[in-house]
């Protein structure tokens, strides 16, 4: 189980933020964001890796590519990602290569790479159901150099000239996963790690309150902390870059890409303070939420559509739903919702909207247009507010 010690250096750390969420499988409901000054990172101090393994094995957690691409197999996110990675690799693909994408999701990046470099062999592994989408798209696009396999088969096919772990490490409690990746990389081969760029949360705010701090993103890295983590497993730093890709809310999402060589020399990197950046982001989010909370407080009450993680974030820490007098939670799945020490029974959306004249506040991240249409079908004149 995660504790209050840094997952990189095992040193003591300081608390930054407390978060509470509703029940979702066996994921933790109370979390603490903590800071390690030595490694310049943030992390969530609760949870069991086995519970997260169960969650990711059941949930297709790779929907952003489909939303941004409009449902076509080729994702503009992955095209941009591929361009940046290939530039960092320089002439790597001048000769045929073996490449593994560990945690490939729907294999969007592999589709781009396989199409661009037909003489190289690409393999993808993911524990979740999205991997089947990747296999289907590879077949549909006629890419014989791309296959999706389970971990056992991927291991048999190794070692690989390049192993990719794109938006994986930020979700992992047990960072000894790097040891497994080390065994999959050929001698003098390369490891590419991409994570959210935590030093740019404040410059790329999302629609949702405190979006970047949740119970799925359990690690927040700087180049300094990621180089220390991966360097501890005998990978030498090669290069890193920052970029931003289009996101489903119409903005851009900040990403950090880092390239390492197996057996390469250790390089110490110094990055700006992640704690300073996080504090600016927290303050910015509270200031952004204040006028929204004041506006919502002018109504007798509000109907909140959805009781997911964004809802719980918004209800505390100065969020837009903090301290409201009357909240009715709309959810098709009947259950009890706790907001602090207050208990609420959810209402089916049509019943709630017909029985309460209040505005509908949508906290759901995905499918917002569809929710607006459903509200309009029930009451065409009802006001809808997104937070």
ZISUL-V466206 format. One record per residue. N is the residue number from 1. RES is the residue in three letters. PHI is phi in radians with two decimals (* if undefined). OMEGA is omega in whole degrees, -180 to 180 (999 if undefined). D_FIRST is the distance of its C-alpha to the first C-alpha in Angstrom with 1 decimal. Layout:
n;res;phi;omega;d_first
N;RES;PHI;OMEGA;D_FIRST
N;RES;PHI;OMEGA;D_FIRST
//
This chain:
n;res;phi;omega;d_first
1;UNK;*;174;0.0
2;UNK;-1.07;175;3.8
3;UNK;-2.23;-174;6.4
4;UNK;-1.41;178;10.1
5;UNK;-1.47;-178;11.0
6;UNK;-1.05;-180;12.5
7;UNK;-1.25;178;10.8
8;UNK;-1.67;-174;14.4
9;UNK;-1.94;180;15.9
10;UNK;1.21;178;13.2
11;UNK;-1.41;176;15.8
12;UNK;-1.16;-176;15.7
13;UNK;-2.39;-178;16.1
14;UNK;-2.06;179;17.9
15;UNK;-1.26;180;17.3
16;UNK;-2.11;-172;19.4
17;UNK;-2.72;174;19.1
18;UNK;-1.84;-180;17.7
19;UNK;-2.30;176;17.6
20;UNK;-2.24;-178;17.8
21;UNK;-2.36;175;18.2
22;UNK;-1.43;-178;19.6
23;UNK;-1.25;175;18.1
24;UNK;-2.55;-172;17.6
25;UNK;0.87;180;16.4
26;UNK;-1.89;179;12.9
27;UNK;-1.14;-179;11.8
28;UNK;-1.11;179;10.8
29;UNK;-1.75;177;14.1
30;UNK;-2.18;-176;13.6
31;UNK;-2.25;178;12.4
32;UNK;-2.28;174;13.4
33;UNK;-1.43;-176;14.9
34;UNK;-2.21;-175;15.1
35;UNK;-2.15;172;17.5
36;UNK;-1.89;180;17.8
37;UNK;-1.23;-178;21.5
38;UNK;-1.15;-178;21.6
39;UNK;-1.75;176;20.2
40;UNK;1.02;180;21.5
41;UNK;-2.42;172;18.6
42;UNK;-2.11;179;16.7
43;UNK;-2.73;174;13.2
44;UNK;-1.54;-169;11.1
45;UNK;-1.71;180;8.6
46;UNK;-2.27;172;6.8
47;UNK;1.99;177;5.7
48;UNK;-1.98;180;4.7
49;UNK;-1.05;-179;7.1
50;UNK;-1.08;178;9.2
51;UNK;-1.21;177;10.1
52;UNK;-1.21;177;11.2
53;UNK;-1.02;179;13.0
54;UNK;-1.11;-179;14.8
55;UNK;-1.07;-176;15.8
56;UNK;-1.24;176;17.3
57;UNK;-1.27;-175;19.0
58;UNK;-1.81;-169;20.8
59;UNK;-1.95;173;21.6
60;UNK;-1.42;-170;24.3
61;UNK;-1.74;-173;22.8
62;UNK;-2.39;-172;25.7
63;UNK;-1.46;-175;28.5
64;UNK;-1.08;180;29.4
65;UNK;-1.03;-178;31.6
66;UNK;-1.15;-179;33.6
67;UNK;-1.17;-177;34.2
68;UNK;-1.26;-177;35.4
69;UNK;-1.48;-177;37.5
70;UNK;1.29;176;39.1
71;UNK;1.67;178;37.9
72;UNK;-1.36;-176;39.6
73;UNK;-1.09;-176;37.7
74;UNK;-1.46;-176;38.2
75;UNK;-1.69;176;35.9
76;UNK;-1.09;175;37.2
77;UNK;-1.09;-176;33.7
78;UNK;-1.27;174;33.5
79;UNK;-1.07;179;37.1
80;UNK;-1.16;179;36.3
81;UNK;-1.06;179;33.1
82;UNK;-1.06;-179;35.1
83;UNK;-1.08;180;37.9
84;UNK;-1.19;-180;35.7
85;UNK;-1.15;-179;33.9
86;UNK;-1.09;177;37.2
87;UNK;-1.10;179;38.7
88;UNK;-1.18;180;36.0
89;UNK;-1.35;-179;36.5
90;UNK;0.97;-175;40.2
91;UNK;-1.61;-175;42.2
92;UNK;-0.95;-176;39.3
93;UNK;-1.54;176;40.6
94;UNK;-1.16;175;44.2
95;UNK;-2.11;180;43.5
96;UNK;-1.04;-177;41.8
97;UNK;-2.29;170;38.0
98;UNK;-1.87;-174;35.1
99;UNK;-2.27;175;32.2
100;UNK;-2.08;171;28.8
101;UNK;-1.81;-177;26.9
102;UNK;-1.57;-173;23.3
103;UNK;1.44;-170;21.9
104;UNK;-1.35;-176;25.5
105;UNK;1.05;178;25.3
106;UNK;-1.45;175;28.9
107;UNK;1.12;-178;30.1
108;UNK;-1.08;179;32.1
109;UNK;-1.17;180;31.9
110;UNK;-1.10;177;32.8
111;UNK;-1.04;180;35.8
112;UNK;-1.18;-178;37.1
113;UNK;-1.17;-178;36.7
114;UNK;-1.12;178;38.2
115;UNK;-1.20;-177;41.1
116;UNK;-1.45;-175;41.8
117;UNK;-2.30;-173;41.6
118;UNK;-1.15;179;43.0
119;UNK;-1.47;178;43.5
120;UNK;-1.74;-179;39.8
121;UNK;-1.88;-176;37.3
122;UNK;-2.13;179;34.2
123;UNK;-2.26;180;31.3
124;UNK;-2.20;174;28.4
125;UNK;-2.31;171;25.2
126;UNK;-2.66;-179;22.9
127;UNK;-1.34;-174;20.8
128;UNK;-1.73;-177;22.2
129;UNK;-1.20;-179;25.7
130;UNK;-1.14;-179;27.0
131;UNK;-1.04;180;27.6
132;UNK;-1.11;176;30.6
133;UNK;-1.07;178;32.2
134;UNK;-1.10;179;32.1
135;UNK;-1.11;180;33.8
136;UNK;-1.14;-179;36.4
137;UNK;-1.19;178;37.2
138;UNK;-1.08;179;37.6
139;UNK;-1.18;-179;40.1
140;UNK;-1.11;-178;41.8
141;UNK;-1.50;179;42.3
142;UNK;1.16;-179;43.6
143;UNK;-1.96;-179;41.2
144;UNK;-1.21;-180;41.5
145;UNK;-1.58;179;39.5
146;UNK;-2.20;177;36.2
147;UNK;-2.44;175;34.2
148;UNK;-1.96;-176;30.8
149;UNK;-2.49;175;29.2
150;UNK;-1.36;-173;26.1
151;UNK;-1.11;180;23.8
152;UNK;-1.06;-180;25.8
153;UNK;-1.19;178;29.0
154;UNK;-1.07;179;28.0
155;UNK;-1.14;179;27.0
156;UNK;-1.08;-177;30.4
157;UNK;-1.37;-177;32.2
158;UNK;-1.31;0;30.7
159;UNK;-1.36;-173;30.7
160;UNK;-2.05;177;31.3
161;UNK;-1.22;180;33.2
162;UNK;-2.51;172;30.8
163;UNK;-2.01;-179;27.3
164;UNK;-1.89;171;26.3
165;UNK;-2.21;-174;22.8
166;UNK;-1.74;-180;24.0
167;UNK;0.95;178;21.7
168;UNK;-2.08;-170;18.7
169;UNK;-1.13;179;16.7
170;UNK;-1.22;-179;16.2
171;UNK;-1.72;-168;14.4
172;UNK;-1.85;175;11.9
173;UNK;-1.31;-179;8.3
174;UNK;-1.56;-175;8.8
175;UNK;-1.33;172;12.1
176;UNK;-1.19;171;13.4
177;UNK;-0.93;180;15.0
178;UNK;-1.05;178;17.8
179;UNK;-1.10;177;18.6
180;UNK;-1.08;180;19.3
181;UNK;-1.10;178;21.5
182;UNK;-1.00;180;23.3
183;UNK;-1.22;-179;24.4
184;UNK;-1.58;-179;25.9
185;UNK;-1.58;177;27.9
186;UNK;-1.15;176;31.4
187;UNK;-0.98;-178;32.5
188;UNK;1.19;177;33.5
189;UNK;-1.38;-172;32.1
190;UNK;-2.03;172;30.3
191;UNK;-2.11;176;26.9
192;UNK;-1.94;179;27.0
193;UNK;-2.09;175;24.0
194;UNK;-2.16;-178;24.6
195;UNK;-2.43;171;22.4
196;UNK;-1.03;-180;23.5
197;UNK;-1.50;-172;25.5
198;UNK;-1.17;179;23.8
199;UNK;-1.37;-179;26.9
200;UNK;-2.15;176;29.0
201;UNK;-1.02;-175;27.2
202;UNK;-1.24;-179;30.0
203;UNK;-1.58;178;32.7
204;UNK;-2.25;-178;31.6
205;UNK;-1.17;179;30.7
206;UNK;-1.74;177;30.0
207;UNK;-1.12;-175;31.7
208;UNK;-1.46;-179;28.6
209;UNK;-1.17;178;27.5
210;UNK;0.92;-173;24.6
211;UNK;-0.94;-172;24.2
212;UNK;-1.28;-179;22.2
213;UNK;-1.93;-179;19.3
214;UNK;-2.50;-176;17.4
215;UNK;-1.62;175;14.1
216;UNK;-1.68;175;15.0
217;UNK;-1.59;-171;15.8
218;UNK;-1.65;176;12.6
219;UNK;-2.32;178;14.4
220;UNK;-2.23;-171;18.0
221;UNK;-1.84;161;19.9
222;UNK;-1.86;173;23.3
223;UNK;-0.95;179;25.4
224;UNK;-1.08;-176;24.7
225;UNK;-1.25;180;20.9
226;UNK;-1.20;177;21.0
227;UNK;-1.13;178;23.7
228;UNK;-1.17;179;21.7
229;UNK;-1.07;-175;18.7
230;UNK;-1.22;178;21.0
231;UNK;-1.10;178;23.4
232;UNK;-1.19;179;21.0
233;UNK;-1.95;174;21.3
234;UNK;1.18;168;25.1
235;UNK;-1.98;177;26.1
236;UNK;-1.71;-180;28.8
237;UNK;-1.15;176;29.2
238;UNK;-1.91;-179;32.2
239;UNK;-2.89;172;32.5
240;UNK;-2.59;179;30.9
241;UNK;-2.61;176;32.3
242;UNK;-2.07;174;31.6
243;UNK;-2.70;178;33.0
244;UNK;-2.36;180;32.8
245;UNK;-2.00;-178;33.1
246;UNK;-1.12;-177;34.6
247;UNK;-2.06;-172;32.3
248;UNK;-1.19;-180;33.0
249;UNK;-1.55;179;33.8
250;UNK;1.64;177;36.7
251;UNK;-1.66;179;35.2
252;UNK;-2.15;-177;33.5
253;UNK;-1.91;-176;29.8
254;UNK;-1.39;-178;29.1
255;UNK;-2.27;177;27.7
256;UNK;-2.10;176;27.1
257;UNK;-1.95;-180;28.0
258;UNK;-2.32;-178;27.5
259;UNK;-1.98;-178;29.1
260;UNK;-2.26;177;28.3
261;UNK;-2.00;179;30.2
262;UNK;-1.12;-180;28.9
263;UNK;1.43;-180;30.2
264;UNK;-1.29;-178;31.6
265;UNK;-1.24;178;31.9
266;UNK;-1.26;178;29.2
267;UNK;-2.17;178;30.3
268;UNK;-1.52;180;29.0
269;UNK;-2.01;176;29.0
270;UNK;-2.02;-179;29.2
271;UNK;-2.04;172;28.4
272;UNK;-1.02;-176;29.2
273;UNK;-1.18;176;26.8
274;UNK;-1.22;180;24.1
275;UNK;-1.18;178;23.8
276;UNK;-1.07;179;27.5
277;UNK;-1.14;179;27.4
278;UNK;-1.13;179;24.5
279;UNK;-1.14;176;26.6
280;UNK;-1.14;179;29.6
281;UNK;-1.10;179;28.0
282;UNK;-1.06;-180;26.7
283;UNK;-1.15;179;30.2
284;UNK;-1.09;180;31.9
285;UNK;-1.15;179;30.0
286;UNK;-1.15;178;30.9
287;UNK;-1.17;179;34.5
288;UNK;-1.18;-177;34.6
289;UNK;-1.38;-172;33.4
290;UNK;-1.03;180;35.8
291;UNK;-1.17;178;39.0
292;UNK;-1.17;178;37.4
293;UNK;-1.07;179;36.2
294;UNK;-1.13;179;39.7
295;UNK;-1.15;-180;41.3
296;UNK;-1.13;-179;39.2
297;UNK;-1.25;178;40.1
298;UNK;-1.33;178;43.8
299;UNK;-1.59;177;43.4
300;UNK;-1.07;178;43.4
301;UNK;-2.93;178;40.1
302;UNK;-2.38;171;38.2
303;UNK;-1.73;-179;37.0
304;UNK;-1.84;-180;33.6
305;UNK;-1.55;176;33.2
306;UNK;1.81;179;29.6
307;UNK;-2.14;178;26.5
308;UNK;-1.55;-175;23.9
309;UNK;-1.10;179;21.5
310;UNK;-1.12;177;24.6
311;UNK;-1.09;-178;26.1
312;UNK;-1.16;176;23.3
313;UNK;-1.08;-176;23.2
314;UNK;-1.25;-175;27.0
315;UNK;-1.55;-179;27.0
316;UNK;-2.45;175;25.5
317;UNK;1.00;179;25.5
318;UNK;1.38;-179;29.2
319;UNK;-1.26;-175;29.0
320;UNK;-1.16;177;32.2
321;UNK;-1.74;-178;31.5
322;UNK;-1.14;169;30.7
323;UNK;1.15;176;33.1
324;UNK;-1.30;-174;35.3
325;UNK;-1.27;-176;37.5
326;UNK;-2.31;177;37.4
327;UNK;-2.23;171;34.8
328;UNK;-2.02;-176;35.2
329;UNK;-1.66;179;32.5
330;UNK;-1.67;179;33.9
331;UNK;-2.80;-179;31.9
332;UNK;-1.23;177;33.3
333;UNK;-1.69;-178;30.4
334;UNK;-1.16;177;31.1
335;UNK;-2.89;178;28.3
336;UNK;-1.61;180;27.5
337;UNK;-2.11;177;26.2
338;UNK;-1.77;173;25.0
339;UNK;-2.06;-172;26.1
340;UNK;1.14;178;25.2
341;UNK;-1.80;180;26.8
342;UNK;-1.76;-178;29.2
343;UNK;-1.88;180;29.0
344;UNK;-2.24;172;30.8
345;UNK;-1.67;-178;31.9
346;UNK;-1.18;176;32.1
347;UNK;-2.04;174;35.6
348;UNK;-1.10;-171;36.7
349;UNK;-0.91;-177;37.9
350;UNK;-1.11;179;41.6
351;UNK;-1.12;-179;41.8
352;UNK;-1.11;-178;40.1
353;UNK;-1.21;-179;42.3
354;UNK;-1.26;-176;45.5
355;UNK;-1.77;179;44.9
356;UNK;-2.35;-175;43.8
357;UNK;-1.48;-173;45.8
358;UNK;-1.42;176;42.9
359;UNK;-1.16;178;41.6
360;UNK;-1.72;178;38.8
361;UNK;-1.80;-176;35.8
362;UNK;-1.68;178;33.8
363;UNK;-1.85;-179;30.1
364;UNK;-1.27;-177;29.5
365;UNK;-1.38;-174;28.9
366;UNK;-1.84;176;30.5
367;UNK;1.28;-177;34.0
368;UNK;-1.16;179;35.4
369;UNK;-1.10;180;38.9
370;UNK;-1.12;179;38.7
371;UNK;-1.14;178;37.5
372;UNK;-1.04;179;40.5
373;UNK;-1.14;179;42.8
374;UNK;-1.16;177;41.6
375;UNK;-1.10;-180;42.1
376;UNK;-1.11;178;45.6
377;UNK;-1.15;-180;46.5
378;UNK;-1.43;-179;45.8
379;UNK;-2.59;-175;47.4
380;UNK;-0.99;-177;49.0
381;UNK;-1.64;-175;49.4
382;UNK;-1.25;179;45.9
383;UNK;-1.34;178;44.2
384;UNK;-2.10;-179;40.9
385;UNK;-2.15;179;38.7
386;UNK;-1.76;173;35.7
387;UNK;-2.34;999;32.8
//
